Amino acid sequence: MSGALWAQSAPDPTFRISLGQLTAWVADLPPSIAGPILAHPREFLEDYKPLLSLPWDQMVLVDKGHALPETYAPRDLVRLSRYGLYTSRPTEEMRKEIVPVLLEMSRSARKDGVRLKFSSCYRSWAYQRYLFQHYVNEDGLATAERYSARPGQSQHQLGLAADFGSITPEFAKTAEGKWMDAHAEEFGFSLSYPQGLESVTGYMWEPWHFRYIGKEACQVQKKWFGDIQQYLLVFNNEHAKELKASLLKP
């Protein structure tokens, strides 16, 4: 196939993307991910289109190469303890707009005999700077950079990420850890740092760290990006502007 991917029979006449463009966009993805996308381009773009209308902070790439400014802070932070959520400290905060999701997720876990504990949630740029330096002093720079983000490079600054339970690898073996692994995506939460992917994410395995990206994004992540958040967010960071111009153009 060459030229335009779709002609008059296209399921959505607003698609204006060539196979060459899409091939170039997925070139850096593993073949196991790029292959299915190129084999089913219409389906992929139809699935991806709703993600282009999501709030900026829900899909923004925050990692070692893409930092939030020191001045960035969500305006709708609320204390989770006010809503009866189980937290490590009464001061733990997240975005108010996702509190209904947190409550629904916690209720669902309780029905399964699991109590979710929100152990570390929003962190300001300044607090992340303190925390990173603390770990550097404890373990040295090279080791600290494997498990702690520099200020601005932490998803926690978005107010949409949370560490659960013990914040240790043992969390994966607990009832809470197993429940989150099995059900988090049903509520729009995605594991940020999977096992064996430090070279991709920049961080060692953190089975306790989940970020809210929404149900639609979780579904696309699982279906098209090998269920790896980093691949999805990098792709979105690099091509969302072009995709919006092609798929959302009047």
TORMIMAR-694664 format. One record per residue: x, y, z of N, C-alpha, C in turn. Coordinates in steps of 0.05 Angstrom, whole numbers, padded with zeros to 5 digits. Layout:
R  n.east  n.north    n.up  ca.east  ca.north   ca.up  c.east  c.north    c.up
R       X        Y       Z        X         Y       Z       X        Y       Z
...
END
This chain:
R  n.east  n.north    n.up  ca.east  ca.north   ca.up  c.east  c.north    c.up
R   00017   -00024   00000    00000     00000   00000   00018    00025   00000
R   00011    00044  -00016    00026     00069  -00017   00007    00093  -00017
R   00019    00117  -00013    00002     00140  -00013  -00016    00141   00011
R  -00041    00150   00007   -00060     00152   00029  -00068    00124   00039
R  -00071    00121   00065   -00079     00095   00076  -00108    00089   00070
R  -00124    00109   00067   -00153     00105   00064  -00164    00120   00041
R  -00182    00107   00027   -00196     00120   00005  -00225    00125   00013
R  -00243    00123  -00005   -00271     00130   00001  -00283    00110   00021
R  -00272    00086   00023   -00284     00066   00041  -00273    00069   00069
R  -00257    00090   00074   -00246     00093   00101  -00268    00096   00122
R  -00264    00084   00145   -00284     00086   00167  -00287    00114   00177
R  -00267    00130   00174   -00268     00158   00183  -00255    00175   00161
R  -00270    00192   00147   -00259     00207   00125  -00240    00229   00133
R  -00237    00234   00159   -00218     00255   00167  -00189    00245   00169
R  -00185    00218   00166   -00158     00208   00167  -00142    00218   00142
R  -00119    00230   00147   -00103     00240   00125  -00073    00233   00131
R  -00068    00207   00133   -00041     00198   00141  -00032    00177   00120
R  -00008    00180   00111    00003     00160   00092   00016    00138   00107
R   00018    00115   00093    00032     00092   00105   00061    00099   00111
R   00073    00115   00094    00101     00123   00098   00104    00139   00124
R   00085    00157   00129    00086     00173   00154   00084    00155   00178
R   00064    00137   00178    00060     00120   00201   00084    00101   00205
R   00095    00091   00183    00119     00074   00185   00142    00089   00199
R   00145    00114   00192    00167     00130   00204   00161    00135   00233
R   00136    00139   00240    00129     00145   00268   00133    00122   00286
R   00130    00098   00277    00133     00074   00294   00161    00061   00291
R   00179    00074   00276    00205     00062   00270   00221    00055   00295
R   00218    00072   00316    00234     00068   00340   00221    00048   00360
R   00197    00039   00354    00184     00020   00371   00194   -00008   00365
R   00193   -00026   00385    00200    -00054   00379   00183   -00066   00357
R   00194   -00084   00341    00179    -00096   00319   00153   -00109   00328
R   00153   -00120   00353    00129    -00133   00363   00106   -00113   00367
R   00113   -00087   00369    00093    -00066   00372   00087   -00053   00345
R   00108   -00046   00331    00105    -00032   00305   00091   -00050   00285
R   00097   -00076   00285    00085    -00094   00265   00055   -00094   00265
R   00042   -00099   00288    00012    -00099   00289   00000   -00072   00282
R   00013   -00050   00289    00003    -00023   00282   00002   -00020   00252
R   00024   -00028   00238    00026    -00025   00209   00008   -00045   00195
R   00003   -00067   00208   -00015    -00087   00196  -00044   -00079   00198
R  -00051   -00063   00218   -00079    -00054   00222  -00080   -00024   00227
R  -00071   -00008   00208   -00069     00021   00212  -00096    00035   00218
R  -00117    00027   00203   -00142     00040   00207  -00152    00036   00236
R  -00151    00010   00245   -00160     00004   00271  -00144    00018   00293
R  -00117    00019   00288   -00100     00033   00308  -00108    00062   00310
R  -00110    00076   00288   -00116     00105   00289  -00144    00110   00299
R  -00163    00092   00293   -00190     00096   00305  -00189    00093   00335
R  -00174    00074   00345   -00171     00070   00374  -00156    00094   00386
R  -00137    00104   00372   -00119     00125   00383  -00133    00152   00384
R  -00150    00157   00365   -00162     00184   00362  -00174    00196   00388
R  -00189    00181   00404   -00199     00193   00429  -00178    00203   00448
R  -00154    00192   00447   -00132     00200   00465  -00123    00229   00459
R  -00127    00237   00434   -00118     00264   00426  -00134    00286   00439
R  -00157    00279   00451   -00174     00300   00464  -00172    00299   00494
R  -00154    00282   00505   -00150     00280   00534  -00136    00304   00544
R  -00139    00311   00570   -00125     00334   00581  -00095    00331   00578
R  -00081    00353   00575   -00052     00352   00570  -00037    00337   00591
R  -00043    00342   00617   -00028     00329   00638  -00033    00299   00640
R  -00054    00290   00629   -00061     00261   00630  -00043    00245   00612
R  -00032    00257   00591   -00015     00243   00572   00013    00254   00569
R   00019    00275   00585    00046     00287   00582   00068    00268   00590
R   00089    00268   00575    00113     00251   00580   00130    00265   00601
R   00134    00251   00624    00151     00262   00645   00171    00240   00651
R   00196    00245   00644    00217     00225   00648   00244    00239   00650
R   00266    00224   00647    00292     00236   00650   00299    00256   00627
R   00285    00254   00606    00290     00273   00584   00269    00294   00580
R   00248    00293   00597    00225     00311   00594   00215    00320   00621
R   00224    00343   00630    00218     00352   00657   00196    00373   00658
R   00181    00373   00680    00162     00394   00686   00176    00418   00697
R   00166    00442   00692    00179     00466   00703   00176    00467   00733
R   00194    00482   00746    00193     00485   00775   00167    00497   00784
R   00156    00514   00767    00131     00529   00774   00106    00512   00771
R   00108    00488   00759    00084     00473   00754   00073    00460   00779
R   00048    00464   00785    00034     00451   00807   00004    00450   00800
R  -00009    00427   00804   -00038     00425   00799  -00053    00444   00817
R  -00075    00455   00807   -00091     00475   00823  -00113    00462   00839
R  -00118    00436   00834   -00141     00424   00848  -00132    00401   00866
R  -00109    00404   00879   -00100     00383   00897  -00118    00382   00922
R  -00124    00358   00931   -00140     00354   00955  -00128    00332   00972
R  -00133    00333   00998   -00123     00312   01016  -00141    00288   01014
R  -00129    00265   01008   -00145     00241   01004  -00158    00232   01030
R  -00147    00238   01052   -00158     00229   01078  -00186    00242   01083
R  -00191    00265   01070   -00217     00278   01073  -00239    00261   01060
R  -00232    00244   01043   -00252     00227   01029  -00252    00199   01039
R  -00239    00194   01062   -00239     00168   01074  -00220    00148   01061
R  -00203    00157   01044   -00183     00139   01031  -00161    00133   01051
R  -00150    00109   01050   -00129     00100   01068  -00102    00111   01058
R  -00089    00127   01074   -00064     00140   01066  -00042    00135   01088
R  -00018    00137   01079    00005     00133   01098   00007    00158   01117
R  -00001    00181   01106   -00001     00206   01121  -00026    00221   01115
R  -00037    00236   01134   -00062     00251   01128  -00058    00273   01108
R  -00033    00280   01101   -00028     00302   01083  -00025    00293   01054
R  -00027    00267   01048   -00024     00258   01021  -00046    00270   01003
R  -00037    00280   00979   -00055     00295   00961  -00054    00283   00933
R  -00077    00286   00919   -00078     00280   00890  -00098    00300   00878
R  -00101    00298   00852   -00119     00316   00838  -00148    00310   00845
R  -00164    00331   00850   -00192     00327   00858  -00208    00314   00836
R  -00201    00320   00811   -00217     00309   00789  -00216    00279   00787
R  -00196    00266   00799   -00195     00237   00797  -00204    00224   00824
R  -00212    00239   00843   -00221     00228   00869  -00243    00208   00865
R  -00263    00213   00848   -00284     00193   00843  -00273    00166   00834
R  -00252    00167   00817   -00239     00143   00807  -00225    00129   00830
R  -00212    00144   00847   -00198     00132   00870  -00217    00118   00889
R  -00240    00131   00894   -00260     00120   00911  -00272    00094   00900
R  -00278    00095   00874   -00289     00071   00860  -00269    00048   00861
R  -00243    00054   00856   -00223     00034   00856  -00219    00022   00884
R  -00219    00039   00904   -00216     00030   00932  -00240    00013   00940
R  -00264    00021   00933   -00288     00005   00939  -00287   -00022   00926
R  -00278   -00023   00901   -00277    -00048   00886  -00257   -00067   00899
R  -00234   -00056   00908   -00214    -00072   00921  -00224   -00083   00947
R  -00239   -00067   00962   -00250    -00076   00988  -00269   -00099   00984
R  -00285   -00098   00963   -00303    -00120   00957  -00288   -00146   00953
R  -00263   -00144   00944   -00246    -00167   00939  -00229   -00173   00964
R  -00234   -00159   00986   -00219    -00164   01010  -00192   -00151   01011
R  -00188   -00130   00995   -00162    -00116   00994  -00166   -00087   01002
R  -00148   -00077   01019   -00149    -00048   01026  -00126   -00034   01013
R  -00132   -00016   00995   -00111    -00001   00981  -00100    00021   00999
R  -00074    00023   01001   -00061     00043   01017  -00045    00062   00998
R  -00053    00088   00999   -00039     00108   00983  -00016    00118   01000
R   00008    00109   00992    00032     00114   01009   00047    00139   01003
R   00048    00147   00977    00062     00171   00969   00049    00181   00944
R   00039    00206   00944    00024     00216   00921   00037    00241   00910
R   00023    00264   00911    00034     00288   00900   00060    00296   00913
R   00079    00304   00897    00104     00316   00907   00110    00341   00891
R   00116    00362   00905    00124     00387   00892   00152    00385   00880
R   00159    00403   00863    00186     00404   00851   00206    00406   00874
R   00201    00424   00893    00220     00428   00915   00223    00403   00932
R   00200    00390   00938    00202     00366   00955   00217    00344   00940
R   00213    00342   00914    00227     00321   00898   00257    00327   00898
R   00264    00353   00897    00293     00360   00899   00305    00351   00925
R   00291    00355   00947    00300     00346   00973   00303    00316   00974
R   00282    00302   00964    00282     00273   00965   00304    00261   00948
R   00308    00271   00924    00329     00261   00907   00357    00264   00920
R   00361    00288   00931    00387     00293   00944   00391    00275   00969
R   00369    00269   00983    00370     00251   01006   00380    00224   00997
R   00369    00213   00975    00377     00187   00965   00405    00187   00954
R   00413    00209   00942    00441     00212   00932   00460    00210   00956
R   00454    00224   00978    00470     00223   01002   00472    00195   01013
R   00449    00181   01011    00448     00154   01022   00462    00133   01006
R   00457    00133   00979    00466     00111   00962   00485    00120   00940
R   00491    00145   00937    00508     00154   00915   00491    00161   00890
R   00501    00178   00873    00486     00188   00850   00478    00166   00831
R   00496    00148   00824    00490     00128   00804   00467    00110   00813
R   00467    00102   00838    00446     00084   00848   00420    00099   00852
R   00422    00124   00862    00398     00140   00867   00382    00145   00841
R   00397    00149   00819    00384     00155   00793   00369    00131   00782
R   00374    00107   00793    00360     00084   00783   00332    00082   00795
R   00327    00095   00818    00301     00092   00831   00288    00118   00840
R   00302    00140   00837    00291     00166   00845   00295    00186   00823
R   00274    00202   00818    00275     00222   00797   00286    00248   00807
R   00300    00262   00789    00309     00289   00795   00284    00307   00796
R   00286    00331   00808    00263     00349   00809   00254    00356   00781
R   00228    00356   00777    00217     00361   00750   00213    00336   00734
R   00227    00315   00741    00226     00291   00725   00209    00269   00738
R   00194    00276   00759    00178     00257   00774   00149    00260   00765
R   00136    00237   00759    00108     00237   00753   00091    00246   00777
R   00101    00244   00801    00087     00252   00824   00080    00281   00824
R   00095    00298   00810    00090     00326   00809   00064    00332   00794
R   00054    00313   00778    00029     00317   00764   00004    00315   00782
R   00008    00302   00805   -00015     00297   00822  -00032    00275   00812
R  -00022    00259   00793   -00037     00237   00781  -00024    00210   00786
R  -00002    00210   00801    00013     00185   00806   00013    00179   00835
R   00014    00153   00842    00014     00145   00870   00031    00120   00873
R   00045    00119   00896    00058     00095   00905   00040    00082   00925
R   00037    00056   00922    00019     00041   00939   00034    00022   00958
R   00021    00017   00981    00030    -00004   00999   00058    00001   01011
R   00075   -00019   01010    00100    -00018   01024   00122   -00002   01009
R   00117    00004   00983    00137     00017   00967   00163    00001   00967
R   00161   -00024   00964    00184    -00043   00962   00177   -00064   00942
R   00197   -00078   00931    00191    -00100   00912   00172   -00121   00923
R   00172   -00124   00949    00155    -00144   00962   00125   -00138   00958
R   00120   -00113   00951    00092    -00105   00946   00079   -00122   00925
R   00094   -00131   00905    00084    -00146   00883   00072   -00173   00892
R   00082   -00183   00915    00073    -00209   00925   00050   -00207   00944
R   00043   -00183   00952    00020    -00179   00971  -00006   -00180   00956
R  -00028   -00184   00972   -00055    -00184   00960  -00060   -00157   00947
R  -00051   -00135   00959   -00055    -00109   00948  -00040   -00106   00921
R  -00015   -00115   00920    00001    -00113   00896  -00011   -00130   00874
R  -00020   -00154   00880   -00032    -00172   00860  -00058   -00160   00850
R  -00074   -00147   00867   -00099    -00135   00859  -00094   -00112   00840
R  -00075   -00095   00847   -00068    -00072   00829  -00058   -00082   00802
R  -00042   -00102   00802   -00031    -00113   00777  -00054   -00123   00759
R  -00074   -00135   00772   -00096    -00147   00756  -00117   -00127   00749
R  -00121   -00106   00765   -00145    -00089   00762  -00140   -00059   00757
R  -00116   -00049   00761   -00111    -00020   00760  -00120   -00008   00733
R  -00115   -00022   00711   -00122    -00011   00685  -00153   -00007   00682
R  -00168   -00023   00697   -00198    -00020   00695  -00207    00008   00705
R  -00189    00021   00720   -00196     00047   00732  -00178    00069   00720
R  -00163    00062   00699   -00147     00082   00686  -00119    00086   00697
R  -00110    00068   00714   -00083     00069   00725  -00064    00050   00711
R  -00041    00060   00705   -00021     00045   00690   00005    00042   00706
R   00017    00018   00706    00043     00014   00719   00064    00029   00703
R   00079    00047   00716    00098     00063   00702   00125    00050   00696
R   00134    00033   00715    00161     00022   00712   00161   -00008   00716
R   00154   -00022   00694    00152    -00052   00695   00179   -00065   00699
R   00178   -00090   00706    00203    -00106   00710   00217   -00111   00684
R   00244   -00109   00685    00260    -00115   00662   00261   -00094   00640
R   00251   -00070   00646    00250    -00049   00626   00264   -00023   00635
R   00284   -00026   00652    00299    -00002   00662   00312    00013   00639
R   00321   -00001   00618    00333     00012   00595   00313    00028   00579
R   00288    00022   00582    00267     00037   00568   00256    00060   00585
R   00249    00054   00610    00236     00074   00627   00256    00092   00641
R   00281    00082   00645    00301     00097   00660   00302    00091   00689
R   00283    00074   00698    00281     00067   00727   00278    00037   00731
R   00288    00028   00753    00285     00000   00760   00256   -00007   00766
R   00250   -00032   00767    00223    -00042   00772   00210   -00030   00797
R   00187   -00018   00794    00172    -00007   00816   00143   -00017   00815
R   00137   -00040   00826    00110    -00052   00824   00089   -00036   00839
R   00098   -00016   00854    00080     00000   00871   00072    00027   00858
R   00085    00034   00836    00081     00061   00825   00063    00060   00801
R   00039    00073   00804    00019     00074   00783   00012    00103   00776
R   00008    00108   00751    00000     00135   00742  -00027    00134   00729
R  -00045    00153   00734   -00071     00154   00722  -00068    00167   00694
R  -00075    00151   00673   -00076     00161   00646  -00104    00158   00634
R  -00122    00146   00649   -00149     00142   00639  -00154    00115   00627
R  -00179    00106   00627   -00186     00079   00617  -00180    00077   00587
R  -00186    00097   00571   -00181     00096   00542  -00152    00092   00536
R  -00135    00108   00550   -00106     00106   00545  -00096    00079   00554
R  -00106    00069   00576   -00097     00042   00586  -00105    00021   00565
R  -00128    00023   00553   -00136     00004   00533  -00119    00005   00508
R  -00112    00029   00499   -00094     00032   00476  -00066    00022   00483
R  -00057    00028   00507   -00031     00019   00517  -00029   -00012   00516
R  -00050   -00025   00525   -00050    -00054   00526  -00053   -00067   00499
R  -00070   -00055   00482   -00076    -00067   00456  -00053   -00062   00436
R  -00041   -00038   00437   -00023    -00030   00415   00006   -00026   00424
R   00011   -00022   00449    00038    -00014   00458   00051   -00034   00477
R   00043   -00059   00475    00054    -00080   00492   00049   -00077   00521
R   00029   -00060   00527    00022    -00054   00555   00045   -00040   00570
R   00060   -00024   00555    00083    -00009   00566   00076    00021   00564
R   00072    00033   00587    00065     00062   00588   00085    00079   00574
R   00111    00074   00577    00132     00090   00566   00130    00092   00536
R   00125    00069   00523    00123     00069   00494   00099    00086   00485
R   00077    00084   00498    00054     00100   00491   00059    00130   00494
R   00070    00138   00517    00074     00166   00523   00096    00179   00505
R   00116    00163   00499    00137     00173   00481   00125    00178   00453
R   00110    00158   00444    00097     00160   00417   00079    00185   00417
R   00063    00188   00438    00045     00211   00439   00060    00238   00440
R   00081    00238   00455    00097     00263   00457   00109    00271   00430
R   00117    00251   00415    00130     00257   00389   00111    00262   00366
R   00087    00251   00368    00069     00252   00345   00041    00263   00350
R   00034    00270   00374    00007     00280   00379  -00001    00304   00362
R   00018    00322   00359    00012     00346   00343   00004    00339   00314
R   00020    00321   00302    00014     00313   00275  -00012    00297   00273
R  -00016    00280   00293   -00040     00263   00294  -00065    00281   00297
R  -00063    00301   00314   -00086     00319   00317  -00092    00334   00291
R  -00071    00342   00276   -00075     00356   00251  -00088    00338   00231
R  -00082    00312   00232   -00092     00293   00212  -00119    00282   00220
R  -00122    00275   00245   -00146     00260   00254  -00169    00278   00264
R  -00162    00302   00274   -00182     00320   00285  -00188    00344   00267
R  -00175    00345   00244   -00178     00367   00226  -00207    00368   00215
R  -00220    00391   00216   -00248     00393   00207  -00251    00386   00177
END
